[in-house]
Amino acid sequence: MSNFIVRKAAVLGAGVMGAQIAAHLANAEVPVVLFDLPAGDGNPNGIVTRAIDALRKHEPSPLASRDRVAYIDAANYQQHLAQLADCDLIIEAIAEKMEWKDDLYRKIAPFIAPGAIIASNTSGLSINRLAQGLPEALRSRFCGIHFFNPPRYMHLVELIATQATDPALLDQLESWLVARLGKGIVRALDTPNFVANRLGVFSILAVMHHTQRLGLGFDVVDLLTGPIIGRPKSATYRTADVVGLDTLAHVIKTMQDTLGDDPWHDYYAVPGWLAALIGKGALGQKTRCGIFRKDGRAIKVLDLAAQDYRDSGGEIDASVLGILRNPDPAEKFAQLRASGHPHAQFLWAIFRDIFHYAAYHLADIADNARDVDFAMRWGFGWAQGPFESWQAAGWSAIAEAVQSDIAGGLSMSSAPLPAWVFGRVAESGVHTPQGSYSARTDSYVARSSLPVYQRQVFPERVLGETAAVGRVLWENEGVRLWCLPQVDPEIAIVSVKTRNHTLGREVIVGLQEAIARAEAGYRGLVVWHEAPFAFGANLKEVAEAIAGGQFELLERYVAEFQNTSLRLKYATVPVVAAVQGMALGGGCEFLMHAARRVIALESYIGLVEAGVGLIPAGGGCKEFALRAAQMAAKTAGNDPFEFIQPAFMTIAMATVSKSGVQAKELGFALESDRIVFNANELLYIALREARGLAEAGYYPRLPARGIKVAGRTGIANCEMMLANMKEGGMISAHDYAVAKAAATALCGGEVETGSLVDEQWLLTVERKLFVELLKNPLTQQRIQHMLQTGKPLRN
């Protein structure tokens, strides 16, 4: 099969969704032309340029780096349709009006290149019907490609084929979306609202129904339908506000208009109170008022009885909270069903009705149960999909309870559970090691065999699936050294085992032993574990040593930490750090010392020691000073301070990258390092990187000598910046002291400007300054505050 490459893309429609799809394509370094209608006056591209400007301001940022916006070109339908001829992928993302889409398709058809893919980002309109708006010659290259909002951060993309879509094209597009854009793909059937929105919106409607039936407050319901049951913090009603109440109403209307024979059709209606909010323009987060409203710092919630907003509060009943904390799912559901408390009755009802709905419609909306569960996990943020939750609680017991409630008239619909629920699924489960149940074919369907999925050593799995197994080589309390014989038996993997992957003494000792064992018997070493990569040093250990006045012990501990950084850097085999999620403090310093870094796009990396009144002392300051000297040596002035200054501000302000791309810009990673969009591919790629370095005859560089430092003049220059910040009230006196210590470490200590030092000198400087700060009562207060609250103290 020939390589499938999207060299250039077009997005039609510069609304919130279209602009953010364009941003994520640009994140992946795919040039994109963003189209919209010509502006009524002024710049004809005004609508698009305003949308592009908004991308720069949006938080969380749709852009992995501000410079990615340069990959997006503005265009309008009146002047620039000829540019479509250069595009390999065209994504339509205009408003959900069939006649508008038909009209646009007629306009663009003459300009589409013969081999281009055309896709609609519709959230629920019929893909087969949309295809009719295109000439027959283009229909084999048309499909649905439904991103979820926000496209950068939401993992799910639903792919929907028409009757004419070329199957090979869909396979190529899926592989590209998985590897290049980092997405999880669900092949949806061409039914209204597809998979995730069909079940997700029904779930919201069920919550609304039972909220009103039981007279519960919206704030209490959000407590009941949030993290306590494995749902996002935004729960139900806050999610509705974030999505937009008008958008939610539109999706409900689609179900009402297109699902007339559905047994739950009576519930596909916008509740009166919701229609009233929309009528008043209270659309949720985008209008700063919806079901919830922020008044200053106070959060208000709509009270239906009072027809006004009240303070948001409320609590889950203690007895129900006790049930929810039961680790046994079977007992938990039985107790919820048996309880007479409205909170318990509400929870049982919403689970019962989603189980009922998902089972009844499985054959209509999805190929198999795994696709349904992944759709709800990736598209709505559920910890488990409905079939996983059902299976975990005991399939037969839940099926009997649901059927009993249906017979008793307690469920939202009288439709019976399908026969397959009581057949072999009751014996084997809906998810098995061999595959997940398909009601359409009455069989178990294995995972996709597309080659792209071979790059995922540990893909996300549903309950009942088996995972790959590694071979443990050695371990202590802090780390595990292991390998994957089925992928590469000659590359060892070391994983940190501590909570949040904090770097206590057992980890330091373990890493050194792991490196020694890799050097003795393997071709390379990969540092990998699931996110976070590392939250830095174990502050509890540090605080205990401070309380005992053990500062000499602490200095020896820091020296050992530094030695571990050097062991990573100068190991005789290549060490590759595979980074995902948070990599803070010492975790950042360790990855900076690896021979190579493979970094997931959603990685947040930084030297944050200033937040607890300290400076980086695991080699972070040393590495920045060394790199500054190396970069300065290539300039005419040969002045390292030019390159010290940005590093100084990064450390002093405890700046954390907002993506793996930005980690390169801040200097935590190098330009040669890999950014991986799909975190499930991280380990595979890191193993391949280590193998590639080994095969290329890797050997470590000699420790650096003759490092030119900025010295006293560099420190003085940093102090001038600090003085202005202090006078402006931006930093405290202790912030000043901490930042000056960072400047001193970065500039090589109180030495003459231009002095030549080695790495050990720089490590000694940062270590001594670190220990002095540990003795400062203000730093000790910051450490205690962080341990007690998890938040930095500005004292």
ZAMARGU-4260 file (C-alpha; in steps of 0.2 Angstrom, whole numbers, plus 5000, padded with zeros to 4 digits):
<rodrens>
0) 5000/5000/5000 | 5007/5017/4996 | 5010/5030/5009 | 4995/5041/5014 | 5001/5059/5016
5) 4991/5074/5019 | 5002/5088/5013 | 4989/5102/5014 | 4971/5103/5021 | 4957/5114/5020
10) 4943/5117/5033 | 4927/5125/5027 | 4919/5135/5041 | 4928/5146/5053 | 4917/5144/5068
15) 4923/5138/5085 | 4924/5120/5079 | 4931/5123/5062 | 4944/5135/5068 | 4950/5123/5082
20) 4951/5109/5069 | 4962/5120/5059 | 4972/5123/5074 | 4975/5105/5078 | 4980/5101/5060
25) 4993/5115/5061 | 4999/5108/5078 | 5003/5092/5067 | 5012/5103/5055 | 4999/5101/5042
30) 4997/5118/5032 | 4979/5122/5032 | 4968/5134/5022 | 4953/5140/5033 | 4938/5146/5023
35) 4922/5156/5027 | 4911/5168/5019 | 4918/5185/5013 | 4916/5199/5026 | 4902/5211/5022
40) 4915/5226/5023 | 4933/5229/5025 | 4945/5214/5023 | 4936/5200/5013 | 4945/5187/5024
45) 4939/5197/5040 | 4928/5183/5047 | 4943/5170/5046 | 4956/5182/5052 | 4946/5186/5068
50) 4944/5167/5071 | 4963/5165/5069 | 4966/5179/5081 | 4954/5171/5094 | 4964/5155/5093
55) 4979/5165/5101 | 4968/5170/5115 | 4958/5155/5119 | 4961/5145/5135 | 4965/5131/5136
60) 4975/5134/5120 | 4970/5125/5104 | 4987/5128/5098 | 5002/5118/5104 | 5013/5133/5101
65) 5009/5151/5096 | 5019/5149/5081 | 5008/5135/5074 | 4995/5149/5069 | 5007/5153/5055
70) 5002/5137/5046 | 4984/5143/5045 | 4980/5153/5029 | 4964/5164/5028 | 4952/5162/5013
75) 4935/5165/5008 | 4923/5156/4996 | 4921/5170/4984 | 4939/5173/4980 | 4949/5157/4985
80) 4941/5141/4980 | 4954/5137/4968 | 4966/5134/4982 | 4956/5118/4986 | 4965/5110/4971
85) 4981/5109/4982 | 4972/5101/4997 | 4973/5082/5000 | 4960/5083/5014 | 4945/5095/5015
90) 4934/5095/5031 | 4918/5104/5030 | 4913/5111/5047 | 4899/5124/5044 | 4882/5125/5053
95) 4871/5110/5054 | 4859/5115/5041 | 4857/5102/5026 | 4853/5115/5013 | 4868/5126/5018
100) 4880/5111/5016 | 4872/5106/4999 | 4875/5123/4993 | 4893/5123/4998 | 4896/5106/4991
105) 4890/5112/4974 | 4902/5127/4975 | 4917/5117/4980 | 4915/5102/4969 | 4923/5109/4953
110) 4939/5113/4962 | 4942/5097/4972 | 4958/5087/4966 | 4954/5069/4960 | 4963/5061/4974
115) 4957/5072/4988 | 4946/5066/5003 | 4931/5076/5007 | 4923/5074/5025 | 4910/5082/5035
120) 4912/5086/5053 | 4893/5085/5056 | 4888/5080/5073 | 4873/5070/5068 | 4866/5073/5050
125) 4865/5059/5038 | 4882/5056/5029 | 4873/5046/5015 | 4861/5061/5013 | 4875/5073/5013
130) 4884/5063/5000 | 4870/5066/4988 | 4876/5085/4987 | 4892/5080/4979 | 4894/5074/4961
135) 4894/5055/4960 | 4912/5054/4955 | 4917/5062/4972 | 4906/5051/4983 | 4918/5037/4985
140) 4930/5049/4993 | 4917/5057/5005 | 4914/5052/5023 | 4910/5059/5040 | 4924/5064/5052
145) 4916/5070/5068 | 4929/5078/5080 | 4924/5082/5098 | 4926/5099/5106 | 4939/5104/5109
150) 4948/5095/5095 | 4966/5096/5102 | 4961/5088/5119 | 4947/5077/5115 | 4953/5060/5110
155) 4937/5054/5100 | 4935/5055/5082 | 4920/5046/5074 | 4922/5040/5056 | 4906/5037/5046
160) 4906/5029/5029 | 4893/5031/5016 | 4887/5017/5005 | 4899/5023/4992 | 4914/5027/5003
165) 4930/5017/4997 | 4935/5006/5011 | 4953/5007/5008 | 4952/5026/5009 | 4943/5025/5026
170) 4957/5013/5032 | 4970/5026/5027 | 4961/5040/5035 | 4959/5031/5051 | 4978/5027/5052
175) 4982/5045/5048 | 4971/5051/5061 | 4977/5039/5074 | 4996/5042/5071 | 4997/5060/5065
180) 4983/5068/5075 | 4983/5057/5090 | 4965/5052/5090 | 4955/5037/5095 | 4944/5031/5081
185) 4926/5024/5082 | 4918/5018/5066 | 4900/5024/5068 | 4885/5019/5058 | 4876/5032/5049
190) 4862/5035/5062 | 4856/5052/5070 | 4870/5059/5081 | 4881/5043/5078 | 4887/5034/5094
195) 4894/5046/5107 | 4881/5060/5105 | 4867/5047/5104 | 4871/5039/5120 | 4878/5055/5129
200) 4863/5066/5125 | 4851/5052/5130 | 4861/5051/5146 | 4859/5069/5149 | 4840/5068/5145
205) 4838/5054/5158 | 4847/5064/5171 | 4836/5079/5167 | 4820/5068/5168 | 4825/5060/5185
210) 4831/5076/5192 | 4814/5084/5190 | 4805/5068/5195 | 4814/5067/5211 | 4815/5086/5214
215) 4834/5087/5216 | 4844/5103/5214 | 4855/5105/5199 | 4871/5107/5210 | 4867/5091/5220
220) 4865/5081/5203 | 4881/5087/5197 | 4889/5081/5213 | 4881/5064/5210 | 4885/5063/5192
225) 4903/5069/5193 | 4920/5060/5198 | 4911/5050/5212 | 4903/5039/5198 | 4918/5040/5186
230) 4912/5055/5176 | 4921/5072/5173 | 4921/5086/5186 | 4909/5096/5175 | 4896/5082/5178
235) 4880/5085/5169 | 4873/5102/5170 | 4890/5111/5170 | 4894/5101/5155 | 4878/5107/5147
240) 4884/5125/5151 | 4901/5122/5143 | 4894/5114/5127 | 4881/5128/5125 | 4863/5126/5130
245) 4858/5131/5112 | 4869/5118/5105 | 4862/5104/5117 | 4845/5109/5111 | 4850/5108/5093
250) 4856/5090/5096 | 4840/5085/5105 | 4830/5092/5091 | 4839/5081/5078 | 4834/5066/5089
255) 4816/5072/5090 | 4815/5075/5071 | 4824/5059/5065 | 4819/5046/5078 | 4801/5046/5078
260) 4799/5027/5080 | 4811/5026/5095 | 4804/5019/5111 | 4811/5034/5120 | 4805/5047/5108
265) 4794/5056/5121 | 4810/5061/5130 | 4818/5068/5115 | 4812/5086/5119 | 4820/5101/5127
270) 4813/5104/5144 | 4803/5119/5147 | 4815/5127/5159 | 4829/5124/5147 | 4819/5132/5133
275) 4816/5147/5144 | 4834/5150/5147 | 4839/5149/5129 | 4825/5161/5125 | 4832/5173/5137
280) 4849/5171/5129 | 4857/5162/5144 | 4866/5150/5134 | 4879/5144/5147 | 4898/5148/5148
285) 4898/5158/5131 | 4886/5170/5138 | 4892/5169/5156 | 4875/5163/5162 | 4866/5147/5160
290) 4861/5134/5173 | 4875/5141/5183 | 4880/5159/5184 | 4896/5167/5192 | 4893/5182/5203
295) 4910/5188/5208 | 4918/5174/5216 | 4902/5165/5220 | 4894/5152/5210 | 4875/5153/5208
300) 4864/5139/5202 | 4846/5140/5194 | 4833/5135/5207 | 4817/5130/5197 | 4806/5131/5212
305) 4811/5149/5216 | 4813/5154/5197 | 4829/5162/5202 | 4848/5159/5206 | 4854/5154/5223
310) 4871/5150/5230 | 4877/5133/5224 | 4880/5121/5238 | 4872/5105/5243 | 4879/5088/5248
315) 4877/5070/5244 | 4868/5060/5258 | 4881/5052/5269 | 4873/5035/5268 | 4873/5036/5249
320) 4891/5042/5249 | 4895/5026/5259 | 4887/5015/5246 | 4897/5024/5232 | 4913/5021/5241
325) 4910/5002/5241 | 4924/4995/5230 | 4913/4980/5224 | 4902/4986/5209 | 4889/4972/5211
330) 4886/4976/5230 | 4886/4995/5225 | 4872/4993/5212 | 4862/4982/5223 | 4863/4994/5238
335) 4858/5009/5227 | 4843/5000/5220 | 4838/4994/5237 | 4840/5011/5246 | 4825/5022/5248
340) 4835/5039/5248 | 4831/5050/5233 | 4850/5051/5229 | 4852/5032/5228 | 4836/5030/5218
345) 4842/5044/5206 | 4859/5035/5203 | 4851/5018/5201 | 4838/5025/5188 | 4851/5034/5177
350) 4862/5019/5176 | 4847/5007/5173 | 4841/5018/5159 | 4857/5020/5150 | 4860/5001/5152
355) 4843/4998/5144 | 4845/5011/5130 | 4863/5005/5126 | 4858/4987/5125 | 4842/4990/5115
360) 4851/5001/5102 | 4868/4992/5101 | 4863/4984/5084 | 4857/5001/5077 | 4871/5013/5082
365) 4888/5003/5083 | 4897/4988/5076 | 4901/4982/5094 | 4900/4985/5112 | 4918/4990/5113
370) 4915/5005/5101 | 4901/5011/5112 | 4911/5010/5128 | 4926/5019/5120 | 4915/5032/5112
375) 4908/5037/5130 | 4926/5036/5137 | 4934/5047/5124 | 4920/5058/5119 | 4911/5061/5136
380) 4925/5058/5148 | 4917/5043/5157 | 4929/5031/5166 | 4919/5016/5160 | 4907/5015/5146
385) 4890/5008/5150 | 4894/4990/5145 | 4909/4990/5155 | 4900/4996/5171 | 4886/4983/5168
390) 4899/4969/5166 | 4909/4974/5181 | 4893/4974/5192 | 4888/4956/5186 | 4880/4955/5169
395) 4865/4943/5174 | 4861/4952/5190 | 4860/4969/5182 | 4850/4962/5167 | 4837/4954/5179
400) 4836/4970/5189 | 4833/4981/5173 | 4820/4968/5166 | 4811/4969/5183 | 4810/4988/5182
405) 4804/4987/5164 | 4790/4975/5169 | 4786/4986/5184 | 4784/5002/5174 | 4799/5010/5182
410) 4810/5013/5168 | 4809/5027/5155 | 4803/5015/5141 | 4793/4998/5141 | 4804/4991/5127
415) 4810/4974/5132 | 4829/4970/5133 | 4835/4962/5117 | 4836/4943/5118 | 4855/4943/5116
420) 4857/4951/5134 | 4851/4934/5141 | 4860/4923/5128 | 4879/4918/5128 | 4883/4936/5133
425) 4876/4932/5150 | 4889/4918/5151 | 4904/4925/5143 | 4902/4944/5145 | 4900/4958/5133
430) 4919/4960/5132 | 4931/4945/5131 | 4949/4942/5127 | 4943/4937/5110 | 4933/4952/5106
435) 4918/4962/5110 | 4900/4957/5106 | 4891/4963/5090 | 4873/4963/5091 | 4872/4966/5072
440) 4882/4950/5068 | 4878/4940/5084 | 4897/4937/5086 | 4912/4943/5095 | 4922/4956/5086
445) 4941/4958/5088 | 4951/4974/5088 | 4956/4982/5071 | 4970/4974/5062 | 4976/4990/5054
450) 4995/4991/5055 | 4995/5007/5064 | 4988/4999/5080 | 5004/4988/5081 | 5012/5003/5087
455) 5002/5004/5103 | 5010/4991/5115 | 4998/4996/5129 | 4982/5002/5120 | 4967/5008/5130
460) 4957/4992/5134 | 4939/4989/5140 | 4935/4978/5155 | 4938/4960/5150 | 4952/4962/5137
465) 4969/4956/5141 | 4985/4967/5141 | 5002/4964/5135 | 5014/4957/5148 | 5032/4962/5150
470) 5046/4952/5158 | 5052/4959/5175 | 5071/4959/5176 | 5074/4967/5193 | 5065/4979/5205
475) 5066/4988/5221 | 5052/4998/5230 | 5055/5013/5219 | 5057/5006/5201 | 5055/4991/5190
480) 5067/4986/5177 | 5058/4975/5163 | 5057/4972/5145 | 5045/4967/5131 | 5052/4952/5122
485) 5038/4953/5109 | 5044/4970/5104 | 5062/4971/5108 | 5071/4960/5120 | 5087/4969/5119
490) 5080/4986/5125 | 5077/4987/5144 | 5063/4998/5151 | 5063/5006/5168 | 5047/5012/5177
495) 5045/5022/5193 | 5033/5014/5205 | 5030/5027/5218 | 5014/5038/5219 | 5013/5051/5206
500) 5031/5045/5202 | 5039/5056/5215 | 5058/5054/5215 | 5062/5048/5233 | 5078/5039/5238
505) 5072/5022/5233 | 5069/5029/5215 | 5087/5037/5215 | 5095/5020/5220 | 5084/5010/5209
510) 5088/5021/5193 | 5106/5019/5196 | 5105/5000/5198 | 5094/4999/5182 | 5106/5009/5172
515) 5120/4998/5178 | 5110/4982/5173 | 5106/4990/5156 | 5124/4993/5153 | 5129/4976/5157
520) 5116/4966/5147 | 5106/4977/5135 | 5107/4988/5120 | 5098/5003/5127 | 5086/5009/5141
525) 5069/5018/5140 | 5062/5027/5155 | 5043/5025/5153 | 5028/5024/5164 | 5010/5030/5162
530) 5007/5048/5165 | 5013/5058/5175 | 5031/5056/5170 | 5037/5063/5187 | 5031/5076/5200
535) 5049/5079/5206 | 5058/5075/5223 | 5048/5068/5237 | 5044/5084/5247 | 5039/5074/5262
540) 5056/5066/5264 | 5064/5083/5262 | 5052/5091/5275 | 5056/5077/5288 | 5075/5079/5286
545) 5073/5098/5288 | 5063/5095/5304 | 5077/5085/5310 | 5090/5098/5305 | 5099/5085/5294
550) 5106/5097/5281 | 5122/5087/5278 | 5111/5072/5274 | 5100/5083/5262 | 5116/5089/5254
555) 5122/5071/5251 | 5104/5066/5245 | 5105/5081/5232 | 5123/5075/5227 | 5116/5058/5224
560) 5102/5065/5214 | 5114/5074/5203 | 5125/5058/5201 | 5109/5050/5194 | 5106/5063/5182
565) 5124/5061/5176 | 5122/5042/5175 | 5107/5045/5163 | 5117/5057/5153 | 5134/5047/5152
570) 5127/5029/5152 | 5136/5018/5139 | 5120/5013/5131 | 5107/5026/5125 | 5094/5031/5138
575) 5078/5037/5130 | 5065/5046/5141 | 5047/5043/5135 | 5037/5058/5143 | 5018/5060/5145
580) 5009/5072/5156 | 5017/5081/5170 | 5036/5081/5171 | 5040/5094/5185 | 5056/5098/5195
585) 5067/5083/5196 | 5057/5074/5183 | 5061/5088/5171 | 5079/5087/5175 | 5080/5068/5172
590) 5073/5070/5155 | 5084/5084/5151 | 5099/5072/5154 | 5093/5058/5143 | 5101/5054/5127
595) 5085/5057/5118 | 5067/5062/5123 | 5051/5056/5115 | 5037/5067/5121 | 5018/5066/5120
600) 5010/5082/5114 | 5000/5083/5130 | 5015/5085/5141 | 5018/5099/5154 | 5036/5101/5158
605) 5044/5113/5169 | 5057/5117/5183 | 5045/5123/5196 | 5056/5123/5212 | 5054/5142/5214
610) 5036/5138/5220 | 5043/5130/5236 | 5057/5142/5238 | 5071/5132/5229 | 5081/5131/5213
615) 5083/5116/5202 | 5098/5106/5209 | 5097/5089/5200 | 5107/5096/5186 | 5094/5108/5178
620) 5103/5124/5181 | 5119/5115/5175 | 5111/5109/5159 | 5105/5127/5155 | 5122/5134/5158
625) 5131/5121/5148 | 5119/5123/5133 | 5120/5142/5134 | 5139/5141/5133 | 5138/5129/5118
630) 5126/5140/5109 | 5136/5156/5113 | 5151/5147/5105 | 5143/5148/5088 | 5140/5167/5089
635) 5151/5181/5085 | 5150/5188/5103 | 5152/5172/5112 | 5142/5179/5126 | 5132/5165/5136
640) 5121/5177/5145 | 5111/5180/5129 | 5105/5162/5131 | 5105/5162/5150 | 5092/5176/5151
645) 5077/5166/5144 | 5082/5151/5155 | 5083/5162/5170 | 5065/5169/5167 | 5059/5151/5164
650) 5066/5145/5181 | 5062/5161/5191 | 5044/5161/5185 | 5042/5142/5187 | 5036/5141/5169
655) 5028/5125/5164 | 5026/5121/5145 | 5008/5119/5139 | 5013/5106/5127 | 5027/5095/5121
660) 5030/5107/5107 | 5032/5122/5119 | 5044/5111/5130 | 5056/5113/5115 | 5054/5132/5114
665) 5058/5133/5133 | 5073/5122/5131 | 5068/5107/5141 | 5069/5097/5125 | 5080/5098/5110
670) 5075/5101/5092 | 5080/5084/5087 | 5068/5076/5100 | 5052/5068/5094 | 5034/5074/5098
675) 5021/5061/5098 | 5003/5065/5096 | 4996/5048/5101 | 5002/5044/5119 | 4998/5026/5116
680) 5012/5025/5103 | 5025/5033/5115 | 5033/5017/5122 | 5034/5009/5105 | 5043/5024/5097
685) 5054/5026/5112 | 5060/5008/5110 | 5063/5011/5092 | 5073/5027/5095 | 5084/5017/5108
690) 5086/5003/5095 | 5091/5016/5081 | 5104/5024/5092 | 5111/5008/5097 | 5112/5002/5079
695) 5120/5018/5074 | 5135/5014/5086 | 5129/5025/5101 | 5142/5031/5113 | 5141/5045/5126
700) 5149/5061/5124 | 5164/5065/5136 | 5159/5076/5151 | 5160/5094/5146 | 5175/5105/5151
705) 5180/5123/5148 | 5162/5129/5150 | 5161/5148/5148 | 5150/5156/5161 | 5142/5173/5163
710) 5148/5175/5180 | 5146/5191/5191 | 5141/5202/5176 | 5127/5189/5172 | 5121/5188/5190
715) 5120/5207/5190 | 5110/5208/5174 | 5098/5196/5181 | 5097/5206/5197 | 5092/5222/5187
720) 5077/5213/5180 | 5073/5207/5198 | 5074/5224/5205 | 5061/5231/5193 | 5049/5216/5196
725) 5051/5219/5215 | 5048/5238/5214 | 5033/5234/5203 | 5026/5223/5217 | 5027/5208/5205
730) 5038/5197/5217 | 5041/5197/5235 | 5058/5199/5244 | 5060/5180/5245 | 5055/5178/5227
735) 5070/5189/5224 | 5081/5179/5235 | 5076/5163/5226 | 5078/5170/5209 | 5095/5177/5213
740) 5100/5160/5218 | 5094/5153/5201 | 5104/5167/5192 | 5120/5163/5202 | 5118/5144/5198
745) 5115/5148/5179 | 5129/5160/5178 | 5142/5148/5186 | 5143/5156/5203 | 5152/5172/5210
750) 5166/5170/5197 | 5174/5182/5184 | 5163/5184/5168 | 5170/5172/5155 | 5178/5160/5167
755) 5179/5142/5161 | 5172/5128/5172 | 5167/5110/5171 | 5150/5101/5175 | 5155/5096/5192
760) 5158/5115/5197 | 5141/5119/5190 | 5133/5105/5200 | 5142/5110/5216 | 5136/5128/5214
765) 5118/5124/5212 | 5119/5111/5226 | 5126/5123/5239 | 5113/5136/5234 | 5099/5123/5236
770) 5104/5118/5253 | 5106/5136/5259 | 5088/5139/5253 | 5083/5124/5263 | 5089/5132/5279
775) 5078/5148/5275 | 5062/5148/5286 | 5053/5156/5272 | 5057/5141/5260 | 5052/5129/5274
780) 5035/5138/5275 | 5033/5136/5257 | 5037/5117/5258 | 5025/5114/5272 | 5011/5124/5263
785) 5013/5114/5247 | 5013/5098/5257 | 4997/5103/5266 | 4987/5112/5252 | 4995/5106/5236
790) 4997/5124/5231 | 5012/5136/5231 | 5013/5150/5245 | 5019/5167/5240 | 5027/5173/5256
</rodrens>
